[in-house]
Amino acid sequence: MGVIGLGLMGSSIVTSLVISGHQVVALAPIAADLEQAPGYLRRHLERAQSLDITDRSVDYYMDRITLTESYQDLKKCALVLECVIEDRHIKAAVYDKIESQVAEKTIIGTNTSAIPISSLQQYLKYPRRFMGIHWAEPAYATRFLEITCGAETDTELAREVSVLAENWNKEPTLLQKDIRGFITNRLMYAIYREALSIQENDGVSLRDLDKAARYDMGSWIPLMGIFQRLDYMGTQTEMKTIRALMSKLSNRTNLPETMEDIVRDEYRGIHNGKGHFNYSPKECEKWKEAFSRFNRDMYFLSEKYAEFKPSKKEEIKS
């Protein structure tokens, strides 16, 4: 496996792949990344070890990672994942360098969460083998993986990657049509839009909106998802509520003023202590640690209840 771009996200992906049993070529497109990469990787591996999701030593995994600046080292890779900044021109240059070295059958993926896959395919000599492979942070301690086909992606190759991802301890989703925002962003931002509109227009605090998400949705979504929840509650009853509420939901297209203010003032949440809430330096560190431990707990909890996951043959075809 090859990963290009060794910032925090890229090195997290390298960690996930190497603890899943792969040898990994970790390529730094800029010198600064190469200097920082050993420290990033070791910290990620130590964190994975502390979460009890590894079965080998940190040094064992480090020995299975080839750190390099040379695209020639990608020649033997079966899959190469681009994980550089969200700039299509920089990505295009990276794809050109990848394709100059790898075999025609090598699958090329991008970790982008913002740029449509179809628009990136124009930069590929062989666009059929290109797809979105989008990870969540930390890549090694979450079950999430989102695979997205572009207009020219070979869907059979995408299905092969989906099967492969199960060996990475993921529960991959496969989107066969390239839609803006893919799956999870569209769902999440619909929730953001509705929550911010309620806060702005109906006198509900952000803290209470978070409570509703934590203690209602948060109590069942990890087990049931959305549509198994409908089945569990009774579809007929739930559809009555959906009909009653659908026309009342927000369809705004502008950002709420509170969000505009946060962007203007360069608030970055726990990364600088200011956001929708204020955080002390100690609180920022506690949140990072809590999120790490929570991911670990959810990682194993989802495995514990895997028997309740519907199989593909049980899914109703529409």
Backbone bond lengths (Angstrom), bond angles and torsions (degrees), N, CA, C in turn:
res aa  C-N    CA-C-N  psi(-1)  N-CA   C-N-CA  omega(-1)  CA-C   N-CA-C  phi
1 M - - - 1.454 - - 1.531 109.56 -
2 G 1.326 115.97 145.42 1.455 120.22 176.25 1.519 110.49 -122.66
3 V 1.318 116.79 141.67 1.467 122.35 175.73 1.523 107.70 -130.50
4 I 1.330 116.01 128.16 1.460 121.11 -179.83 1.519 108.80 -112.63
5 G 1.335 115.93 122.27 1.451 121.73 -175.00 1.513 108.90 106.41
6 L 1.327 117.35 109.85 1.463 120.65 -171.48 1.521 112.52 -119.83
7 G 1.335 115.39 40.17 1.454 119.21 168.90 1.517 109.35 -73.66
8 L 1.317 117.05 -161.74 1.466 120.11 -177.25 1.521 111.83 -60.72
9 M 1.352 117.10 -42.41 1.461 119.38 -178.77 1.521 111.41 -71.70
10 G 1.330 116.96 -46.16 1.455 119.89 -179.42 1.510 112.94 -60.50
11 S 1.332 116.81 -43.65 1.468 119.72 179.53 1.528 111.25 -69.23
12 S 1.327 117.21 -28.62 1.463 120.77 174.97 1.530 110.51 -66.67
13 I 1.338 116.64 -39.11 1.472 121.29 177.62 1.521 110.50 -67.42
14 V 1.326 116.85 -42.83 1.466 120.37 175.92 1.526 109.74 -55.78
15 T 1.317 116.52 -43.76 1.465 121.23 179.32 1.517 111.12 -59.43
16 S 1.337 117.24 -45.50 1.459 120.94 179.56 1.523 111.51 -60.45
17 L 1.326 116.41 -43.72 1.462 120.38 -177.59 1.523 111.76 -68.61
18 V 1.327 117.11 -40.43 1.463 118.99 -175.71 1.526 111.30 -72.55
19 I 1.334 117.95 -34.59 1.468 118.53 178.26 1.531 111.31 -77.62
20 S 1.360 116.22 -11.83 1.466 120.46 174.89 1.524 111.74 -87.38
21 G 1.334 116.77 -0.02 1.453 120.14 173.30 1.513 116.13 109.39
22 H 1.326 118.33 0.99 1.460 121.29 -178.26 1.525 111.69 -90.92
23 Q 1.316 114.92 148.93 1.451 119.11 161.42 1.522 106.82 -82.84
24 V 1.333 117.32 139.62 1.463 120.81 -171.61 1.524 110.40 -127.01
25 V 1.330 114.96 131.70 1.462 121.46 169.14 1.526 106.54 -93.65
26 A 1.318 116.48 112.96 1.468 122.69 -177.38 1.522 107.90 -104.89
27 L 1.330 115.83 108.24 1.460 121.21 -171.83 1.520 111.08 -105.40
28 A 1.314 115.80 126.35 1.462 121.82 177.63 1.529 108.84 -99.07
29 P 1.329 118.74 114.68 1.467 120.08 -178.94 1.523 113.53 -73.47
30 I 1.327 116.69 -16.52 1.466 120.70 176.37 1.526 108.84 -130.50
31 A 1.343 115.44 150.78 1.468 120.77 -173.10 1.524 112.55 -60.41
32 A 1.339 116.70 -37.84 1.465 120.03 -177.89 1.526 111.04 -60.40
33 D 1.346 116.67 -37.04 1.462 120.15 178.22 1.522 110.96 -63.51
34 L 1.330 115.88 -40.35 1.453 119.82 -178.29 1.526 111.25 -65.36
35 E 1.316 116.97 -36.17 1.460 121.30 178.94 1.525 111.47 -67.41
36 Q 1.337 115.74 -38.86 1.464 119.88 -176.27 1.520 112.93 -84.09
37 A 1.341 117.06 -22.75 1.465 121.19 -170.39 1.529 114.25 -56.96
38 P 1.342 120.54 -46.03 1.473 118.17 -178.71 1.524 113.11 -57.86
39 G 1.328 116.65 -39.64 1.459 120.29 178.58 1.512 112.11 -67.47
40 Y 1.362 116.80 -44.58 1.461 120.87 176.99 1.529 110.71 -58.01
41 L 1.337 115.84 -49.03 1.461 120.25 -175.82 1.523 111.91 -63.92
42 R 1.310 116.06 -43.48 1.461 119.10 179.80 1.528 111.01 -63.53
43 R 1.338 117.02 -40.80 1.480 119.70 178.66 1.519 110.77 -64.97
44 H 1.326 117.07 -41.50 1.468 119.84 177.93 1.529 110.66 -63.07
45 L 1.317 116.71 -43.87 1.461 120.08 -179.47 1.521 111.74 -66.49
46 E 1.312 117.12 -37.79 1.468 120.42 176.57 1.521 110.45 -65.70
47 R 1.340 115.33 -38.74 1.464 118.98 177.05 1.519 110.60 -65.28
48 A 1.328 117.34 -44.27 1.464 120.72 178.47 1.522 110.71 -60.90
49 Q 1.326 116.29 -39.25 1.469 120.69 177.98 1.529 110.71 -64.34
50 S 1.330 117.00 -41.59 1.462 120.64 -179.89 1.525 111.84 -66.51
51 L 1.340 116.43 -25.17 1.461 121.23 178.30 1.529 111.98 -86.73
52 D 1.332 116.03 -0.67 1.465 122.07 176.52 1.522 112.53 66.22
53 I 1.344 116.53 38.51 1.465 119.75 178.43 1.530 110.99 -117.11
54 T 1.327 116.93 16.61 1.462 121.31 173.75 1.521 108.97 -122.75
55 D 1.331 115.69 158.24 1.464 119.18 176.74 1.523 112.35 -125.49
56 R 1.347 116.48 9.92 1.458 121.97 177.60 1.520 109.51 -132.08
57 S 1.318 115.92 171.53 1.464 120.54 -179.96 1.527 110.81 -75.58
58 V 1.315 115.96 159.50 1.458 121.29 176.51 1.525 110.50 -59.12
59 D 1.316 117.05 -42.52 1.463 120.95 -179.19 1.534 111.67 -63.66
60 Y 1.327 117.25 -35.69 1.466 120.44 177.36 1.526 110.12 -59.10
61 Y 1.331 115.45 -47.45 1.468 118.96 -178.88 1.526 111.38 -68.68
62 M 1.311 117.69 -39.82 1.467 120.54 178.97 1.530 110.70 -58.85
63 D 1.337 116.90 -36.28 1.462 121.01 179.72 1.528 112.51 -68.69
64 R 1.338 117.30 -18.26 1.465 121.25 -179.69 1.526 112.09 -95.27
65 I 1.316 116.77 6.86 1.469 122.24 178.04 1.525 108.73 -111.21
66 T 1.328 116.15 125.70 1.459 121.19 175.42 1.519 108.38 -99.52
67 L 1.322 116.51 110.90 1.460 121.43 177.99 1.522 108.82 -88.37
68 T 1.325 116.50 130.28 1.456 119.02 -172.95 1.528 111.50 -155.46
69 E 1.334 115.37 162.74 1.464 122.74 169.06 1.527 110.76 -111.89
70 S 1.328 116.87 -2.22 1.462 121.46 -173.12 1.526 112.07 -98.78
71 Y 1.316 116.30 124.18 1.465 121.40 177.12 1.528 111.23 -67.76
72 Q 1.309 118.42 -19.38 1.461 121.29 177.41 1.521 111.92 -61.56
73 D 1.328 116.58 -25.72 1.463 120.29 -179.12 1.528 112.72 -72.37
74 L 1.344 116.87 -6.08 1.464 120.90 179.34 1.521 112.51 -87.42
75 K 1.319 118.44 -4.04 1.464 122.79 -170.11 1.528 113.48 -52.07
76 K 1.318 117.86 -38.64 1.461 120.50 -174.25 1.534 113.45 -94.80
77 C 1.317 117.18 4.19 1.471 120.07 -176.66 1.528 111.37 -73.07
78 A 1.327 115.93 137.31 1.460 121.45 174.97 1.526 111.11 -83.21
79 L 1.322 116.29 -27.27 1.461 122.13 179.48 1.525 108.19 -143.70
80 V 1.329 116.36 135.66 1.463 121.86 177.21 1.524 108.23 -124.93
81 L 1.314 115.76 128.59 1.461 121.45 -178.30 1.524 110.23 -112.25
82 E 1.316 115.36 122.78 1.475 121.19 176.06 1.518 109.33 -87.16
83 C 1.336 115.20 130.02 1.462 120.70 -177.09 1.528 109.41 -139.37
84 V 1.340 116.08 50.08 1.462 120.66 179.85 1.524 109.12 -100.23
85 I 1.339 117.29 -178.22 1.459 121.09 -174.54 1.524 111.48 -64.27
86 E 1.346 115.48 160.42 1.456 121.27 -174.81 1.530 111.25 -79.49
87 D 1.310 114.97 67.43 1.459 122.74 176.85 1.519 106.49 -131.62
88 R 1.331 116.65 113.97 1.463 119.97 -172.33 1.526 112.41 -63.68
89 H 1.326 117.93 -28.44 1.465 120.11 -179.91 1.531 110.86 -72.12
90 I 1.326 115.36 -39.34 1.467 118.99 176.07 1.526 109.85 -66.84
91 K 1.323 116.64 -41.73 1.462 120.14 178.21 1.532 110.61 -62.04
92 A 1.330 117.29 -41.63 1.469 120.96 -179.76 1.526 110.67 -59.79
93 A 1.320 116.34 -42.32 1.470 120.39 178.72 1.525 110.80 -63.82
94 V 1.329 116.52 -38.70 1.467 121.11 178.34 1.529 110.58 -64.32
95 Y 1.347 117.19 -44.26 1.465 120.47 -179.03 1.535 110.96 -62.13
96 D 1.329 116.02 -39.15 1.455 120.09 178.84 1.533 110.50 -61.05
97 K 1.314 116.29 -41.82 1.463 120.44 179.82 1.529 111.38 -69.88
98 I 1.323 116.97 -37.16 1.468 119.85 177.95 1.529 109.75 -62.77
99 E 1.331 115.35 -51.40 1.464 119.44 -174.70 1.519 112.88 -66.14
100 S 1.311 116.71 -21.26 1.467 119.25 177.87 1.528 111.68 -73.51
101 Q 1.342 116.84 -11.59 1.463 120.33 -174.15 1.523 114.20 -119.42
102 V 1.324 118.28 -35.09 1.466 119.24 -170.97 1.521 111.73 -89.54
103 A 1.325 114.95 164.77 1.462 121.18 177.38 1.525 110.41 -70.42
104 E 1.329 115.60 158.74 1.464 120.39 -178.16 1.526 111.94 -62.78
105 K 1.347 116.96 -27.09 1.466 120.32 -177.86 1.525 112.83 -85.30
106 T 1.328 117.71 -7.04 1.468 120.62 179.81 1.524 110.31 -65.37
107 I 1.318 116.23 130.23 1.466 121.28 177.56 1.523 109.10 -81.28
108 I 1.337 115.81 137.13 1.458 121.19 178.72 1.527 108.24 -118.70
109 G 1.315 116.16 128.73 1.460 120.87 -179.71 1.512 111.46 -124.92
110 T 1.327 116.02 160.12 1.458 121.85 174.86 1.514 109.28 -125.38
111 N 1.317 116.33 142.94 1.462 121.59 178.10 1.533 112.21 -90.58
112 T 1.329 117.06 11.80 1.459 119.23 -177.09 1.528 111.78 -57.74
113 S 1.323 115.42 144.30 1.470 120.66 173.14 1.525 110.56 -116.59
114 A 1.345 117.05 2.29 1.466 119.89 -172.39 1.519 114.31 -126.77
115 I 1.328 118.32 -29.70 1.468 120.77 -174.53 1.527 109.65 -97.94
116 P 1.339 118.37 128.92 1.470 120.29 179.33 1.532 111.86 -56.55
117 I 1.315 116.24 137.12 1.456 121.48 -178.08 1.532 110.89 -62.00
118 S 1.334 116.65 -41.05 1.463 120.24 -178.54 1.520 111.92 -60.89
119 S 1.325 117.54 -35.21 1.456 119.76 -179.02 1.523 111.62 -73.24
120 L 1.323 117.72 -25.49 1.465 121.02 176.77 1.529 111.56 -80.24
121 Q 1.333 116.30 -24.75 1.465 118.99 -177.35 1.523 113.24 -62.87
122 Q 1.327 116.32 -24.26 1.468 119.47 -179.29 1.521 112.01 -61.49
123 Y 1.336 117.19 -19.26 1.455 121.08 -178.45 1.529 112.95 -90.14
124 L 1.335 116.97 -1.47 1.460 121.13 -176.21 1.528 111.51 -100.79
125 K 1.311 116.00 139.17 1.461 120.98 174.32 1.523 110.19 -69.75
126 Y 1.335 116.24 -36.68 1.461 122.14 178.25 1.533 108.71 -122.76
127 P 1.327 117.56 80.55 1.475 120.49 -173.53 1.519 114.63 -67.40
128 R 1.334 117.94 -17.67 1.462 120.25 -177.56 1.527 111.59 -64.51
129 R 1.324 118.22 -26.29 1.466 121.10 -176.40 1.534 112.32 -96.26
130 F 1.341 116.33 12.00 1.469 121.67 -177.01 1.523 110.30 -107.21
131 M 1.349 116.57 138.30 1.471 121.04 -179.51 1.524 110.08 -157.16
132 G 1.308 116.09 165.10 1.452 121.36 172.63 1.524 109.62 -82.40
133 I 1.323 117.00 132.13 1.471 122.39 173.25 1.519 105.44 -131.09
134 H 1.311 115.38 93.11 1.463 122.50 -168.05 1.529 110.40 -103.21
135 W 1.331 115.53 123.84 1.462 122.70 -177.09 1.525 110.74 -104.91
136 A 1.318 115.02 160.39 1.466 121.41 171.75 1.525 108.19 -104.18
137 E 1.311 116.01 154.92 1.468 121.94 179.94 1.534 109.66 -97.61
138 P 1.334 119.56 133.81 1.465 127.07 -4.65 1.527 110.93 -78.95
139 A 1.318 116.29 134.40 1.458 121.58 -172.15 1.517 112.92 -59.30
140 Y 1.323 117.49 -31.80 1.462 121.50 -175.12 1.524 113.08 -86.27
141 A 1.319 118.16 -8.85 1.468 120.03 -175.10 1.520 112.64 -123.04
142 T 1.325 117.03 18.71 1.462 121.05 175.22 1.523 108.90 -129.72
143 R 1.316 116.13 153.46 1.470 120.94 179.49 1.527 111.66 -87.70
144 F 1.310 117.38 -8.57 1.458 121.84 -172.90 1.526 112.83 -73.07
145 L 1.326 116.71 138.27 1.460 123.15 166.03 1.527 106.89 -157.55
146 E 1.321 116.75 131.63 1.463 122.01 -175.65 1.526 109.28 -118.24
147 I 1.321 116.04 117.10 1.457 121.99 -179.97 1.527 108.14 -106.27
148 T 1.338 115.84 126.15 1.465 120.80 -175.40 1.519 110.77 -126.42
149 C 1.317 116.02 128.20 1.461 121.29 176.78 1.519 110.03 -86.29
150 G 1.314 116.60 141.00 1.444 121.82 168.08 1.515 109.43 -87.93
151 A 1.329 116.59 -178.87 1.464 120.91 -177.45 1.525 112.31 -60.57
152 E 1.338 117.24 -28.98 1.458 120.78 -176.00 1.526 113.88 -109.65
153 T 1.317 117.64 6.16 1.464 120.65 -179.12 1.523 111.20 -69.45
154 D 1.314 116.39 137.19 1.456 122.31 172.36 1.529 107.39 -73.28
155 T 1.326 117.53 111.67 1.467 120.32 -174.94 1.525 112.21 -64.88
156 E 1.337 117.45 -26.81 1.466 119.53 177.21 1.526 110.60 -66.28
157 L 1.338 117.18 -37.68 1.459 120.41 175.91 1.530 110.14 -64.89
158 A 1.329 116.06 -39.95 1.463 119.74 178.72 1.529 110.67 -63.34
159 R 1.325 116.47 -38.93 1.473 119.46 177.15 1.528 111.10 -65.78
160 E 1.339 116.66 -36.50 1.469 119.95 177.08 1.529 110.70 -61.97
161 V 1.333 116.53 -41.34 1.461 120.28 178.49 1.534 109.96 -66.23
162 S 1.329 116.40 -36.77 1.465 120.09 178.31 1.521 110.84 -62.21
163 V 1.322 117.20 -42.00 1.465 121.03 176.93 1.521 110.35 -66.05
164 L 1.323 116.42 -43.16 1.464 121.08 178.20 1.523 111.11 -59.17
165 A 1.331 115.93 -39.96 1.465 120.55 -177.05 1.523 112.41 -63.56
166 E 1.313 117.63 -25.72 1.454 119.78 176.28 1.525 110.98 -64.54
167 N 1.339 116.36 -27.98 1.466 120.12 175.18 1.524 111.76 -75.61
168 W 1.326 116.83 -11.10 1.464 121.33 174.37 1.529 110.49 -93.06
169 N 1.354 116.03 12.01 1.466 122.45 -177.44 1.526 112.08 63.23
170 K 1.340 115.13 37.77 1.460 121.09 177.41 1.522 110.46 -107.56
171 E 1.317 115.30 161.11 1.461 123.15 170.50 1.532 105.82 -114.56
172 P 1.325 117.80 77.64 1.466 120.60 -169.44 1.524 113.65 -70.44
173 T 1.322 115.59 145.21 1.456 121.64 169.20 1.520 107.68 -103.75
174 L 1.325 116.97 147.50 1.463 122.06 -179.43 1.518 109.21 -123.87
175 L 1.314 116.22 116.16 1.465 122.95 178.40 1.528 107.10 -105.48
176 Q 1.332 116.41 111.06 1.457 120.16 -173.88 1.526 113.03 -84.02
177 K 1.324 116.79 -6.92 1.463 121.34 178.31 1.524 108.39 -126.96
178 D 1.299 116.42 133.93 1.463 122.39 -176.39 1.524 110.40 -78.79
179 I 1.336 116.36 104.05 1.463 120.58 176.09 1.521 108.85 -116.60
180 R 1.326 116.71 146.72 1.456 120.82 -175.91 1.527 110.59 -62.09
181 G 1.325 115.91 129.24 1.456 120.44 -179.85 1.512 113.91 89.92
182 F 1.359 117.01 -8.50 1.453 121.92 -179.66 1.540 110.19 57.11
183 I 1.320 118.78 -145.95 1.469 119.65 -175.63 1.523 111.32 -91.81
184 T 1.312 116.66 -60.41 1.462 119.53 -169.34 1.527 112.60 -66.10
185 N 1.324 118.02 -38.82 1.464 118.84 178.76 1.523 111.65 -63.91
186 R 1.325 116.90 -39.54 1.471 119.26 179.54 1.531 110.83 -64.07
187 L 1.325 116.60 -42.33 1.462 119.53 178.01 1.524 111.04 -65.70
188 M 1.337 116.76 -46.38 1.460 120.99 -175.91 1.518 112.04 -65.97
189 Y 1.321 117.02 -41.94 1.467 118.95 -176.92 1.527 112.13 -75.04
190 A 1.322 117.40 -23.60 1.466 119.30 171.13 1.532 109.87 -64.84
191 I 1.335 116.07 -39.31 1.471 120.26 176.90 1.523 110.19 -66.52
192 Y 1.349 117.08 -45.00 1.468 119.81 177.52 1.522 110.97 -56.10
193 R 1.332 116.49 -47.02 1.465 120.32 -177.61 1.524 111.19 -59.67
194 E 1.324 116.40 -46.38 1.461 119.36 -178.70 1.527 111.31 -66.73
195 A 1.345 116.65 -43.33 1.457 120.03 -178.37 1.521 111.81 -64.38
196 L 1.317 117.91 -43.58 1.467 120.86 -179.95 1.527 111.52 -67.48
197 S 1.324 116.78 -34.06 1.463 119.54 177.12 1.521 111.16 -68.62
198 I 1.333 117.10 -39.03 1.467 120.18 176.45 1.524 109.81 -63.18
199 Q 1.324 116.67 -44.79 1.466 120.82 -179.60 1.526 110.96 -61.71
200 E 1.323 116.27 -41.28 1.458 121.41 -175.97 1.520 112.80 -73.35
201 N 1.339 117.61 -34.60 1.459 120.93 -170.41 1.522 115.35 -110.23
202 D 1.322 117.34 -18.78 1.466 118.34 -169.00 1.520 114.66 -124.41
203 G 1.310 117.48 14.37 1.456 120.29 171.00 1.506 115.54 68.35
204 V 1.326 117.97 35.92 1.457 121.76 176.38 1.522 108.00 -110.83
205 S 1.317 117.18 134.15 1.459 119.93 -178.23 1.532 110.95 -77.00
206 L 1.329 115.14 156.76 1.464 120.44 176.18 1.524 110.94 -60.49
207 R 1.330 115.71 -37.18 1.461 119.61 179.81 1.537 111.21 -62.85
208 D 1.335 117.21 -40.23 1.459 119.89 179.32 1.525 111.77 -72.66
209 L 1.319 116.87 -33.22 1.466 119.27 174.88 1.531 110.31 -64.03
210 D 1.329 116.27 -40.62 1.459 119.54 176.56 1.528 111.32 -63.88
211 K 1.327 116.56 -38.78 1.467 119.79 177.71 1.526 110.79 -61.05
212 A 1.327 116.55 -43.42 1.466 120.30 -179.83 1.531 110.67 -61.21
213 A 1.341 115.86 -40.98 1.461 119.43 179.98 1.521 111.19 -68.79
214 R 1.330 116.35 -41.49 1.468 120.25 -178.34 1.518 112.51 -66.20
215 Y 1.325 116.10 -49.81 1.458 119.97 -165.85 1.520 114.00 -98.49
216 D 1.339 117.75 -5.96 1.462 119.52 169.60 1.523 108.43 -108.53
217 M 1.325 117.62 -78.99 1.470 119.74 -179.51 1.523 112.35 -55.20
218 G 1.334 115.44 -42.38 1.458 119.46 -176.62 1.512 114.01 -63.90
219 S 1.337 116.63 -18.51 1.464 119.38 -177.74 1.523 112.79 -85.63
220 W 1.346 117.78 -17.55 1.461 118.32 -178.15 1.535 115.22 -126.87
221 I 1.311 118.42 -22.50 1.462 119.64 -177.07 1.532 113.10 -58.11
222 P 1.351 120.43 -42.59 1.466 118.48 -179.67 1.528 113.68 -60.49
223 L 1.331 117.38 -27.40 1.456 120.85 179.84 1.524 112.26 -88.78
224 M 1.338 117.13 -45.36 1.455 121.46 -167.35 1.521 115.25 -106.48
225 G 1.317 117.87 -22.93 1.456 117.18 -169.65 1.514 110.33 68.00
226 I 1.328 116.88 -154.43 1.465 121.33 -174.99 1.529 111.69 -94.04
227 F 1.325 116.76 -52.07 1.458 119.59 -169.78 1.525 112.87 -82.72
228 Q 1.321 117.73 -29.04 1.466 117.98 171.31 1.527 110.05 -67.91
229 R 1.336 116.66 -29.71 1.467 120.35 175.13 1.535 109.92 -62.45
230 L 1.337 116.74 -43.32 1.468 119.76 177.90 1.520 110.61 -60.20
231 D 1.327 116.01 -42.90 1.466 119.11 178.67 1.525 111.32 -63.91
232 Y 1.314 116.61 -39.70 1.456 121.26 -178.26 1.531 111.01 -66.76
233 M 1.320 117.00 -41.74 1.464 121.04 -177.57 1.521 112.38 -78.17
234 G 1.325 116.46 -25.51 1.457 120.68 -175.81 1.520 109.86 107.15
235 T 1.297 116.07 108.46 1.461 120.48 -171.44 1.521 112.54 -61.51
236 Q 1.306 118.26 -38.89 1.472 120.41 -177.72 1.521 111.31 -60.47
237 T 1.347 115.88 -45.24 1.464 120.01 -179.73 1.522 111.07 -65.87
238 E 1.326 116.06 -44.54 1.457 120.10 -177.83 1.519 111.82 -65.80
239 M 1.324 117.99 -34.56 1.461 120.29 -179.18 1.526 111.91 -65.40
240 K 1.322 116.96 -30.81 1.466 119.60 176.52 1.527 110.55 -63.09
241 T 1.342 115.62 -41.86 1.461 120.11 178.39 1.525 110.91 -66.68
242 I 1.322 116.51 -41.34 1.467 120.46 179.16 1.522 110.64 -60.32
243 R 1.327 116.96 -45.43 1.474 120.37 179.36 1.519 111.19 -61.13
244 A 1.332 116.48 -39.08 1.462 120.20 -177.43 1.527 112.19 -70.47
245 L 1.333 116.80 -32.68 1.466 120.46 -173.93 1.518 115.03 -95.48
246 M 1.319 118.24 -23.37 1.457 120.96 -169.02 1.529 112.62 -53.57
247 S 1.316 117.00 -45.07 1.472 119.67 -177.15 1.525 112.53 -74.54
248 K 1.339 116.55 -11.93 1.469 120.60 -178.14 1.534 112.59 -92.00
249 L 1.321 117.21 -12.65 1.460 120.43 -175.49 1.524 111.06 -73.99
250 S 1.307 115.35 152.07 1.461 120.89 -178.13 1.529 111.65 -68.07
251 N 1.326 115.47 138.95 1.461 120.37 171.77 1.531 110.34 -126.56
252 R 1.335 115.52 26.63 1.459 121.24 -179.22 1.524 110.65 -60.69
253 T 1.326 116.15 152.00 1.460 121.60 178.31 1.521 112.42 -117.48
254 N 1.347 116.96 -5.94 1.464 119.94 178.89 1.528 110.41 -100.33
255 L 1.334 115.58 157.94 1.461 119.78 175.31 1.521 109.98 -76.12
256 P 1.337 118.72 139.24 1.463 120.49 174.43 1.531 110.41 -61.10
257 E 1.322 115.75 152.78 1.463 120.66 -177.08 1.527 111.71 -58.98
258 T 1.349 116.71 -36.07 1.468 118.79 -179.56 1.529 111.48 -61.54
259 M 1.317 116.73 -37.58 1.461 120.39 178.14 1.521 111.20 -70.30
260 E 1.317 116.77 -40.17 1.468 120.42 177.88 1.526 110.07 -59.58
261 D 1.334 116.51 -41.13 1.470 120.62 -179.98 1.532 110.87 -63.54
262 I 1.324 116.84 -41.72 1.459 121.06 -178.63 1.524 110.67 -64.40
263 V 1.332 116.40 -41.28 1.470 120.56 178.70 1.521 110.12 -66.51
264 R 1.325 116.83 -44.67 1.472 121.23 -178.34 1.528 111.11 -61.44
265 D 1.333 116.03 -40.09 1.470 120.30 -176.50 1.528 112.62 -85.95
266 E 1.330 115.99 3.65 1.470 122.14 177.23 1.529 112.96 57.93
267 Y 1.331 115.16 39.89 1.455 119.70 172.95 1.528 108.71 -76.16
268 R 1.327 116.84 138.25 1.462 121.17 -176.54 1.526 112.21 -129.57
269 G 1.336 116.45 26.85 1.453 119.88 175.69 1.514 112.67 63.44
270 I 1.334 117.12 -132.83 1.466 119.84 -176.50 1.526 112.46 -70.39
271 H 1.323 116.49 -8.23 1.473 119.02 179.86 1.530 112.62 -81.88
272 N 1.340 117.18 -18.64 1.479 118.50 171.41 1.531 111.81 -141.24
273 G 1.344 116.07 11.28 1.466 120.39 172.70 1.508 115.61 85.88
274 K 1.351 118.06 0.62 1.464 120.24 -178.26 1.522 109.87 -134.23
275 G 1.325 115.20 134.03 1.453 120.85 179.35 1.511 108.55 -166.03
276 H 1.308 118.02 -135.58 1.463 120.11 171.67 1.525 110.22 -67.15
277 F 1.337 115.94 -25.97 1.455 123.25 173.55 1.523 107.84 -127.71
278 N 1.329 116.57 164.91 1.471 121.22 176.66 1.530 109.32 -102.55
279 Y 1.341 115.78 146.95 1.456 121.25 -176.20 1.525 109.68 -136.36
280 S 1.319 115.98 136.69 1.458 120.39 171.60 1.528 108.22 -77.07
281 P 1.333 118.15 161.53 1.472 119.82 176.43 1.530 112.16 -54.03
282 K 1.331 116.56 -39.18 1.460 119.71 179.49 1.528 111.37 -65.27
283 E 1.342 115.93 -40.51 1.462 119.86 178.49 1.522 111.51 -65.27
284 C 1.331 116.95 -37.63 1.469 120.77 178.07 1.524 110.57 -59.54
285 E 1.319 116.84 -45.50 1.457 120.70 179.62 1.522 111.80 -66.66
286 K 1.336 116.42 -37.65 1.464 120.07 178.55 1.527 110.77 -63.87
287 W 1.345 117.00 -37.91 1.461 120.27 178.84 1.520 111.03 -65.70
288 K 1.326 116.82 -42.31 1.469 119.91 179.21 1.528 110.42 -62.14
289 E 1.311 116.56 -43.75 1.463 120.78 179.84 1.524 111.00 -66.80
290 A 1.338 116.34 -41.97 1.467 120.24 -179.44 1.524 110.90 -64.20
291 F 1.335 116.75 -40.09 1.463 120.68 -179.78 1.526 110.42 -64.54
292 S 1.316 116.35 -38.52 1.452 120.99 178.47 1.523 110.84 -64.18
293 R 1.336 116.35 -46.88 1.464 119.86 -179.34 1.527 111.19 -67.47
294 F 1.337 116.67 -37.15 1.458 121.09 179.32 1.530 110.53 -64.29
295 N 1.337 116.32 -42.57 1.462 119.70 177.07 1.521 111.00 -59.22
296 R 1.330 115.25 -41.16 1.463 119.20 178.95 1.522 110.47 -61.90
297 D 1.328 117.64 -45.65 1.457 121.23 -179.54 1.535 111.12 -62.68
298 M 1.347 116.28 -43.49 1.455 120.09 -179.98 1.523 111.28 -67.10
299 Y 1.320 116.50 -34.24 1.465 122.15 179.37 1.529 110.33 -56.99
300 F 1.332 116.02 -45.49 1.455 120.35 -178.56 1.529 111.79 -84.48
301 L 1.332 117.76 -30.33 1.463 120.13 178.99 1.527 110.55 -64.92
302 S 1.339 117.14 -40.23 1.461 120.14 179.42 1.526 110.89 -64.92
303 E 1.319 116.93 -32.24 1.461 120.93 176.34 1.523 110.70 -69.20
304 K 1.323 116.30 -38.08 1.465 121.53 -178.87 1.527 111.38 -61.74
305 Y 1.354 116.64 -35.37 1.457 120.47 -177.00 1.522 112.32 -105.72
306 A 1.343 116.72 23.96 1.468 121.09 -177.13 1.526 112.26 -61.46
307 E 1.337 117.89 -26.08 1.468 120.75 -178.36 1.525 112.51 -63.11
308 F 1.342 117.51 -19.80 1.459 120.69 -178.78 1.529 112.85 -89.60
309 K 1.327 116.12 -1.29 1.458 119.76 178.74 1.524 108.63 -75.76
310 P 1.346 119.03 128.80 1.464 119.59 -179.81 1.520 111.06 -68.38
311 S 1.325 116.49 142.11 1.453 120.03 175.61 1.521 109.21 -82.30
312 K 1.338 115.29 163.75 1.469 119.50 -178.61 1.532 111.49 -61.79
313 K 1.322 117.13 -33.56 1.460 119.41 -177.92 1.533 111.38 -72.08
314 E 1.338 116.77 -18.12 1.466 120.15 179.62 1.526 111.89 -86.78
315 E 1.323 117.02 -11.77 1.456 119.75 -175.87 1.517 110.49 -74.52
316 I 1.329 116.16 134.62 1.463 120.87 177.24 1.519 108.50 -73.30
317 K 1.332 116.32 128.83 1.455 119.97 178.87 1.531 109.23 -85.24
318 S 1.335 115.46 131.94 1.467 118.72 179.30 1.510 109.34 -113.36
